[in-house]
Amino acid sequence: MFKKLATFLKEVRLELKKVSWPTRKEISGSTGVVIIMVLIVAAYLGIVDNILQQLMLLLH
């Protein structure tokens, strides 16, 4: 049991060495894009929600 676990952990370590990790610049650029997109979608949904709310008030 412990031998299988040790083998598994060694293989995981070898695979992680093969991974192409992003640079700090790439991470901060991607994070910026995500934050901007979230703000755009939030603003859009807020505007649509407000319009629908006003329409419901007019109909009621």
CORPE-V696183 format. One record per pair of residues at least 6 apart in sequence whose C-alpha atoms are under 8 Angstrom apart, sorted by sequence separation. I is the first residue (numbers start at 0). J is the second residue. D is the distance in whole Angstrom. If there is no record, write none. Layout:
I_J_D, I_J_D
This chain:
none
